Amino acid sequence: MIIDKADVSVIRLCEERGMFPADAELARFGLNRDEYARRLRDLAAQQVIRRLSPVLVVPPLLKGDWVWATVLANAARPLGVANMLCRKLPFVTEVIINSGMPENVGPNLALLFYSRDFGTEAKFIRSAAGMEHHEVYRIAEYSFPVSMPLSSPEKELLRFLVRNPDVGLEGLAEKTGRKHDWLQAKLDRLLWTETNRSGVLRIQPEVDWTRVDNFGHFHFVLLTGHRSDQLGQLVAERGFELVFKGQHYRERYVQVEADVWGIADLMDRVAWLNRLGGVRVAGVTWNEKLTVHTDWMSGLLD
């Protein structure tokens, strides 16, 4: 499929807001609700978006002290390793499969997970078989002394959204018999966003980037003597961002990321990075597929 910048904006906005972006958020990308819904349907028809999946945000839902963490790894069979970790770790939310060139410079597998016992689970991951190299990072930490109080109608709405993550506001009103204002107020309270960190639900698209012919999200794996903050400032003018705040991979590589439009853009970006003093591109990785893992959610809203 050939996509354009508006399609990428729709995917990114769907990652943030599912089927319920605010009008102001749509306007920021030059979209309206009809255009947003149409592009989502087109992306789904071409299997770029395989499905929308609900993800319960467990720290405010279950209370307590939590770590949001990631595993980065190189594995000969990354999907097999991912399946094993999903069976063993209780709260894996996303699995990302990457390709790389050359192989085994950057990670070809990433998992995101919540943990109430990060030390024990990190120790298990480091002892797990099947990975040629692996690292475990903390992304964020959360502490919720009490669970988010949920009324019976709110729990009913959450259960409906978990079963029907692809329904929009109009469909939600029709199916539930609730008025738009009531639904919008509840969605603003229940959905997790960057500005609502106490929300308990996210709607995530599962994206298959191998279906796209002219675009990819790339990580550029760099050798550099620059401090991470210095590197971030150097590459920002060309639209690169540090990955995990410049955390080193394999104790020597720093990754920066960017959207890439075709081979010419990729080669131009590699050449630009290599012209920076004290920077050399050791390899690149690109996202192939993102899968949302939801098996663990059963029963949490009972």
Residue pairs with C-beta under 8 A, 6 or more apart in sequence:
1 43
1 46
1 48
1 211
1 212
1 213
2 212
2 213
2 214
3 43
3 48
3 212
3 214
3 215
6 29
6 30
6 31
6 35
6 39
7 39
7 42
7 43
7 48
8 215
8 259
9 29
9 30
9 31
10 29
10 31
10 36
10 39
10 40
10 43
11 43
11 48
11 49
11 205
11 207
13 21
13 25
13 26
13 29
13 31
13 36
14 21
14 40
14 49
14 52
14 203
14 205
15 204
15 205
16 25
16 193
16 194
17 25
17 191
17 193
17 203
18 52
18 165
18 191
18 202
18 203
18 204
19 40
19 52
19 165
19 166
19 167
19 168
19 169
19 203
20 168
20 169
20 187
20 191
20 203
21 36
23 33
26 32
26 33
26 36
31 39
33 168
37 168
40 49
43 49
44 50
44 51
46 211
47 208
47 211
48 207
48 208
48 209
48 211
48 212
49 205
49 206
49 207
49 208
50 206
50 207
50 208
51 165
51 166
51 205
51 206
52 165
52 166
52 203
52 204
52 205
52 206
53 165
53 203
53 204
53 205
53 206
53 292
53 294
54 161
54 162
54 165
54 201
54 202
54 203
54 204
54 294
54 297
55 93
55 94
55 201
55 202
55 203
55 204
55 292
55 294
55 297
56 162
56 200
56 201
56 297
56 300
56 301
57 192
57 199
57 200
57 201
57 202
58 66
58 91
58 114
58 300
59 66
59 68
59 114
59 142
59 143
59 144
60 142
60 144
60 147
60 148
60 197
60 198
60 199
60 200
61 147
61 148
61 200
61 300
62 147
62 300
63 144
63 145
63 146
63 147
64 116
64 143
64 144
65 116
65 141
65 142
65 143
66 114
66 115
66 116
66 141
66 142
66 143
66 144
67 114
67 115
67 116
67 118
67 138
67 139
67 140
67 141
67 142
68 112
68 113
68 114
68 115
68 138
68 139
68 140
68 141
68 142
69 112
69 113
69 114
69 115
69 118
69 121
69 122
69 136
69 137
69 138
69 139
70 110
70 111
70 112
70 113
70 136
70 137
70 139
70 244
71 85
71 109
71 110
71 111
71 113
71 125
71 134
71 135
71 136
72 107
72 109
72 110
72 134
72 135
72 137
72 249
73 81
73 107
73 108
73 109
73 110
73 131
73 132
73 133
73 134
73 135
74 104
74 107
74 108
74 109
74 131
74 132
74 133
74 134
75 81
75 108
75 109
75 130
75 131
75 132
75 134
76 130
76 132
77 130
78 97
78 108
78 109
79 97
80 130
81 109
81 128
81 130
81 131
82 95
82 97
82 109
82 111
84 128
84 130
85 92
85 111
85 125
85 128
86 92
86 95
86 111
86 293
86 295
88 124
88 128
89 111
89 113
89 115
89 121
89 124
89 125
90 296
91 113
91 114
91 115
91 296
92 111
92 112
92 113
92 293
92 296
93 112
93 113
93 114
93 204
93 292
93 293
94 110
94 111
94 112
94 204
94 290
94 291
94 292
94 293
95 109
95 110
95 111
95 290
95 291
95 293
96 109
96 110
96 111
96 112
96 287
96 289
96 290
96 291
97 108
97 109
97 287
97 288
97 289
97 291
98 106
98 107
98 108
98 109
98 110
98 219
98 285
98 286
98 287
98 288
99 108
99 285
99 286
99 288
100 106
100 107
100 108
100 221
100 283
100 284
100 285
100 286
101 283
101 284
101 285
102 283
104 132
104 133
105 221
105 253
105 282
105 283
105 285
106 219
106 221
106 249
106 253
106 255
106 283
106 284
106 285
107 133
107 135
107 249
107 285
108 285
109 131
112 139
113 121
115 121
118 138
122 136
125 134
125 136
126 134
126 136
128 134
133 250
135 249
135 250
137 244
137 247
139 244
142 197
144 198
148 198
148 200
150 158
150 200
153 186
154 186
154 189
154 190
155 301
157 176
157 178
157 183
157 186
157 190
158 190
158 200
158 201
158 301
159 301
160 167
160 172
160 175
160 176
161 167
161 172
161 201
161 203
162 201
162 297
162 301
164 171
164 175
165 203
167 175
169 180
169 183
169 184
169 187
172 178
172 183
173 179
173 180
173 183
176 183
188 196
189 196
189 199
190 199
190 200
190 201
191 199
191 201
191 202
191 203
192 198
192 199
192 200
192 201
192 202
193 199
204 292
205 290
206 289
206 290
206 291
206 292
207 287
207 289
207 290
208 288
208 289
209 215
209 216
209 217
209 286
209 287
209 288
209 289
210 288
210 289
214 261
214 262
215 259
215 260
215 261
215 262
216 259
216 260
216 266
216 286
216 287
217 257
217 258
217 259
217 260
217 286
217 287
218 257
218 258
218 259
218 260
218 266
218 269
218 284
218 285
218 286
219 243
219 255
219 256
219 257
219 284
219 285
219 286
220 240
220 255
220 256
220 257
220 258
220 269
220 270
220 273
220 281
220 284
221 249
221 253
221 254
221 255
221 281
221 282
221 283
221 284
221 285
222 231
222 253
222 254
222 255
222 256
222 273
222 279
222 280
222 281
222 282
223 252
223 253
223 279
223 280
223 282
224 231
224 254
224 278
224 279
224 280
225 278
226 234
226 278
226 279
227 246
228 242
228 245
228 246
228 247
228 254
229 246
231 242
231 246
231 254
231 256
231 279
232 241
232 242
232 246
232 256
234 276
234 279
235 241
235 242
235 256
235 273
235 276
238 258
238 269
238 272
239 258
239 259
240 256
240 257
240 258
240 269
240 273
241 256
241 257
241 258
242 254
242 255
242 256
242 257
243 254
243 255
243 256
243 257
244 255
246 254
247 254
248 254
249 255
253 282
255 285
256 273
258 269
260 266
260 269
260 286
266 284
270 281
270 284
273 279
273 281
274 280
274 281
